[in-house]
């Protein structure tokens, strides 16, 4: 909601946040413009970081909106609408790609009626944004039509050639995590940056971490019963998959919000696997005990 307010007012509004016991210092606003529109950034360093962080939490919000009956529907869907709007209003090409990945992956795991509701909701939200913010639709379309000609794209492609030269100096274990500063070269690609900083071995370890989290999400979903507990598996799958794709568009682990939320989601995926596995084993034990009791009664 802070991101939406930033877009509407054109102000960062971060200065209004007061934390007891702390004094404000040099606060980076993260506010930028694109096509004459202020890009929502929330409390992130950059609108792209903000949009990707939103993509990480949107799948969980969608699961809760459909299945969590403890809150009123208006409250649940207000959360989803706020996250969806803020991601779109970051006017970030990468964030919009991540948003598309999240929606598609979540839809694949839903029943037919939920798919229809979600598609109608996404279409209605896009129409509302288009009508309420004239010119934003054209700006978003130009961000994709200018691929290959704008500075954002060319800087990424040019950096790939430089990355090969840097990687060659320490290909196996890299030069050390966090040591390749943006003052040298900005790759805007976490996968390339990982090869530079932690080498092939470290990048493989990071890939194994992502694969392990996806495995936990998928197996946990199979172990879960139905409803919210089952849909959480799809939510973690969507969050992790979309972020892995988006790490090819920016050096995500250099941004604190994305790095922290990403590893939180990875840990939650592992916890989800553990809890669903324990629930499944408890169910098996309970059913076994019931069968043994009935058989004992028959024998008696």
C-alpha positions as CSV (number, residue, x, y, z in Angstrom):
1,X,0.0,0.0,0.0
2,X,3.0,2.3,0.6
3,X,4.1,1.6,-3.0
4,X,0.7,2.5,-4.3
5,X,0.7,5.7,-2.3
6,X,4.2,6.6,-3.6
7,X,2.9,6.2,-7.2
8,X,-0.1,8.4,-6.6
9,X,1.6,11.2,-4.7
10,X,5.0,11.1,-6.4
11,X,6.7,11.2,-3.0
12,X,8.7,8.6,-1.2
13,X,6.8,9.1,2.1
14,X,9.6,7.1,3.9
15,X,10.4,10.2,6.0
16,X,7.0,9.7,7.8
17,X,8.1,6.4,9.2
18,X,9.4,6.9,12.7
19,X,10.9,3.9,14.7
20,X,11.1,4.5,18.4
21,X,14.6,4.7,19.7
22,X,16.1,5.4,16.3
23,X,16.9,8.7,14.6
24,X,16.6,9.2,10.8
25,X,19.8,9.2,8.8
26,X,20.5,9.5,5.2
27,X,17.6,7.5,3.9
28,X,17.7,6.3,0.3
29,X,14.3,6.8,-1.2
30,X,14.6,4.4,-4.2
31,X,12.1,6.6,-6.0
32,X,12.8,6.8,-9.8
33,X,10.8,7.7,-12.9
34,X,10.1,6.0,-16.2
35,X,8.0,7.4,-19.0
36,X,6.9,10.3,-16.8
37,X,5.6,8.0,-14.0
38,X,7.0,7.6,-10.5
39,X,8.0,4.0,-10.0
40,X,6.8,2.6,-6.7
41,X,9.7,1.3,-4.5
42,X,8.2,1.0,-1.0
43,X,11.1,0.8,1.4
44,X,13.4,-0.9,-1.1
45,X,16.6,0.5,-2.6
46,X,15.3,0.2,-6.2
47,X,11.9,-0.4,-7.8
48,X,13.1,-3.6,-9.4
49,X,14.0,-5.0,-5.9
50,X,10.6,-3.9,-4.7
51,X,8.8,-5.6,-7.6
52,X,10.7,-8.9,-7.2
53,X,10.1,-8.9,-3.4
54,X,6.4,-8.5,-4.1
55,X,6.5,-11.5,-6.5
56,X,8.0,-13.6,-3.7
57,X,5.1,-12.9,-1.3
58,X,2.2,-12.7,-3.8
59,X,1.8,-16.5,-4.2
60,X,1.3,-17.0,-0.4
61,X,-1.2,-14.1,-0.4
62,X,-3.1,-15.8,-3.2
63,X,-3.3,-19.1,-1.3
64,X,-4.5,-17.3,1.8
65,X,-7.1,-15.3,-0.2
66,X,-8.7,-18.5,-1.7
67,X,-8.5,-20.8,1.3
68,X,-8.0,-19.0,4.6
69,X,-11.6,-18.6,6.0
70,X,-10.4,-17.0,9.3
71,X,-10.4,-13.5,7.6
72,X,-13.2,-11.8,5.7
73,X,-12.9,-12.0,1.9
74,X,-12.5,-8.2,1.6
75,X,-9.5,-8.3,3.9
76,X,-7.9,-11.2,2.1
77,X,-8.3,-9.8,-1.4
78,X,-7.3,-6.3,-0.3
79,X,-3.9,-7.8,0.4
80,X,-3.7,-9.5,-3.0
81,X,-4.9,-6.4,-4.8
82,X,-2.3,-4.2,-3.0
83,X,0.6,-6.5,-3.8
84,X,-0.5,-6.9,-7.5
85,X,-1.0,-3.2,-8.0
86,X,2.3,-2.2,-6.3
87,X,4.2,-4.7,-8.5
88,X,2.6,-3.3,-11.6
89,X,3.2,0.3,-10.5
90,X,6.9,-0.4,-10.0
91,X,7.0,-0.1,-13.8
92,X,9.6,-2.8,-13.9
93,X,9.9,-5.1,-16.9
94,X,11.5,-7.8,-14.9
95,X,8.9,-7.5,-12.1
96,X,6.1,-7.9,-14.7
97,X,7.7,-11.0,-16.1
98,X,7.9,-12.4,-12.6
99,X,4.2,-11.5,-12.0
100,X,3.3,-13.5,-15.2
101,X,5.3,-16.5,-14.0
102,X,3.6,-16.4,-10.6
103,X,0.1,-16.2,-12.0
104,X,0.7,-19.0,-14.6
105,X,2.2,-21.4,-12.0
106,X,-0.5,-20.7,-9.4
107,X,-3.2,-21.2,-12.0
108,X,-1.8,-24.6,-13.0
109,X,-2.3,-25.9,-9.5
110,X,-5.9,-24.6,-8.9
111,X,-9.3,-26.1,-9.6
112,X,-11.1,-24.9,-12.7
113,X,-13.4,-22.4,-10.9
114,X,-10.4,-20.8,-9.2
115,X,-8.7,-20.5,-12.5
116,X,-11.6,-18.7,-14.0
117,X,-11.9,-16.3,-11.0
118,X,-8.1,-15.5,-11.2
119,X,-8.1,-14.9,-14.9
120,X,-11.1,-12.6,-14.6
121,X,-9.4,-10.8,-11.7
122,X,-6.2,-10.3,-13.5
123,X,-8.0,-9.0,-16.6
124,X,-10.2,-6.6,-14.6
125,X,-7.2,-5.3,-12.7
126,X,-5.3,-4.6,-15.9
127,X,-8.3,-2.7,-17.3
128,X,-8.7,-0.7,-14.1
129,X,-5.0,0.3,-14.2
130,X,-5.2,1.2,-17.8
131,X,-8.3,3.4,-17.3
132,X,-7.2,5.1,-14.1
133,X,-3.6,5.8,-15.1
134,X,-3.7,7.1,-18.8
135,X,-0.4,6.4,-20.5
136,X,0.9,3.7,-18.2
137,X,-0.1,0.9,-20.5
138,X,1.9,2.5,-23.4
139,X,4.9,3.0,-21.1
140,X,4.8,-0.7,-20.0
141,X,4.5,-1.9,-23.6
142,X,7.4,0.3,-24.7
143,X,9.6,-1.2,-22.0
144,X,9.2,-4.5,-23.8
145,X,9.2,-3.2,-27.4
146,X,12.5,-1.3,-26.7
147,X,14.3,-4.5,-25.7
148,X,17.7,-4.6,-27.4
149,X,17.8,-0.8,-27.9
150,X,17.4,0.7,-24.4
151,X,20.4,1.2,-22.1
152,X,19.0,-1.2,-19.6
153,X,19.1,-4.1,-22.1
154,X,22.4,-3.2,-23.7
155,X,24.2,-2.9,-20.4
156,X,23.2,-6.4,-19.5
157,X,24.4,-7.9,-22.8
158,X,27.7,-5.9,-22.8
159,X,28.4,-7.1,-19.2
160,X,28.1,-10.7,-20.2
161,X,31.3,-10.5,-22.3
162,X,33.2,-8.8,-19.5
163,X,32.0,-11.5,-17.0
164,X,33.7,-14.2,-19.1
165,X,37.0,-12.5,-18.7
166,X,36.6,-12.0,-14.9
167,X,35.4,-15.6,-14.4
168,X,38.5,-16.9,-16.1
169,X,40.7,-15.6,-13.3
170,X,39.1,-17.9,-10.6
171,X,36.6,-20.3,-12.4
172,X,36.2,-22.9,-9.7
173,X,35.7,-21.0,-6.4
174,X,35.5,-17.4,-7.5
175,X,37.0,-14.4,-5.8
176,X,34.8,-14.3,-2.7
177,X,31.1,-13.6,-2.1
178,X,30.3,-9.9,-2.0
179,X,33.7,-8.8,-3.2
180,X,32.8,-7.8,-6.7
181,X,31.4,-4.4,-6.2
182,X,29.1,-2.5,-8.6
183,X,31.9,0.1,-8.9
184,X,33.7,-2.4,-11.1
185,X,30.9,-3.7,-13.4
186,X,27.2,-4.0,-13.0
187,X,26.2,-7.3,-14.5
188,X,22.4,-7.1,-13.7
189,X,22.5,-10.9,-13.6
190,X,22.9,-12.8,-10.4
191,X,23.8,-16.1,-12.1
192,X,26.8,-14.4,-13.8
193,X,27.7,-12.5,-10.6
194,X,27.7,-15.8,-8.7
195,X,30.1,-17.4,-11.2
196,X,32.4,-14.4,-10.6
197,X,32.2,-14.4,-6.8
198,X,31.8,-18.0,-5.8
199,X,32.8,-19.8,-9.0
200,X,31.4,-22.9,-10.6
201,X,31.3,-24.8,-7.3
202,X,29.5,-22.1,-5.4
203,X,27.0,-21.5,-8.2
204,X,26.2,-25.2,-8.3
205,X,25.7,-25.2,-4.6
206,X,23.3,-22.3,-5.0
207,X,21.5,-24.2,-7.7
208,X,21.3,-27.2,-5.5
209,X,19.7,-25.1,-2.8
210,X,17.0,-23.8,-5.1
211,X,16.4,-27.4,-6.4
212,X,16.1,-28.7,-2.9
213,X,13.6,-26.0,-1.9
214,X,11.5,-26.8,-5.0
215,X,11.7,-30.5,-4.2
216,X,10.4,-29.8,-0.7
217,X,7.6,-27.7,-2.1
218,X,6.5,-30.4,-4.6
219,X,6.8,-33.4,-2.2
220,X,5.2,-31.4,0.6
221,X,2.3,-30.6,-1.7
222,X,1.8,-34.3,-2.4
223,X,2.0,-35.2,1.3
224,X,-0.5,-32.4,2.2
225,X,-4.2,-33.1,2.4
226,X,-6.2,-30.5,0.6
227,X,-7.1,-26.8,0.7
228,X,-4.7,-24.3,2.1
229,X,-2.1,-26.8,3.3
230,X,-1.9,-28.3,-0.2
231,X,-1.9,-24.9,-2.0
232,X,1.1,-23.6,0.0
233,X,3.2,-26.1,-1.9
234,X,2.2,-24.5,-5.2
235,X,2.8,-21.0,-3.7
236,X,6.3,-21.9,-2.7
237,X,6.9,-23.4,-6.1
238,X,5.7,-20.2,-7.8
239,X,7.7,-17.9,-5.6
240,X,11.0,-19.8,-6.0
241,X,10.7,-20.5,-9.7
242,X,9.8,-16.9,-10.6
243,X,12.7,-15.6,-8.5
244,X,15.2,-17.9,-10.1
245,X,14.1,-16.7,-13.5
246,X,14.3,-13.0,-12.4
247,X,17.8,-13.5,-11.0
248,X,18.9,-13.6,-14.6
249,X,17.7,-10.0,-15.0
250,X,19.4,-8.4,-11.9
251,X,21.9,-9.2,-9.2
252,X,19.2,-10.0,-6.6
253,X,21.5,-11.1,-3.8
254,X,23.1,-7.7,-3.7
255,X,19.8,-6.2,-2.6
256,X,18.9,-6.8,1.1
257,X,15.1,-7.1,0.7
258,X,15.2,-9.7,-2.1
259,X,18.0,-11.7,-0.5
260,X,16.3,-11.8,2.9
261,X,12.8,-12.6,1.6
262,X,14.2,-15.2,-0.8
263,X,16.0,-17.2,1.9
264,X,13.0,-16.9,4.2
265,X,10.9,-18.5,1.5
266,X,13.5,-21.2,0.9
267,X,13.5,-22.0,4.7
268,X,9.7,-22.0,4.8
269,X,9.6,-24.5,1.9
270,X,11.9,-26.8,3.9
271,X,9.7,-26.4,7.0
272,X,6.6,-27.0,4.9
273,X,8.1,-30.3,3.8
274,X,8.9,-31.3,7.3
275,X,5.5,-30.4,8.7
276,X,3.6,-32.2,5.9
277,X,5.8,-35.3,6.3
278,X,5.1,-35.4,10.0
279,X,1.4,-34.9,9.4
280,X,1.4,-37.8,6.9
281,X,3.3,-40.1,9.2
282,X,0.9,-39.3,12.1
283,X,-2.0,-40.1,9.8
284,X,-0.4,-43.4,8.8
285,X,0.2,-44.3,12.4
286,X,-3.4,-43.4,13.4
287,X,-4.8,-45.5,10.5
288,X,-2.5,-48.4,11.4
289,X,-3.6,-48.2,15.1
290,X,-7.3,-48.2,14.0
291,X,-6.8,-51.2,11.8
292,X,-5.0,-53.1,14.5
293,X,-7.7,-52.3,17.0
294,X,-10.5,-53.4,14.6
295,X,-8.6,-56.6,13.9
296,X,-8.1,-57.3,17.5
297,X,-11.8,-56.8,18.1
298,X,-12.6,-59.3,15.4
299,X,-10.2,-61.9,16.8
300,X,-11.6,-61.4,20.3
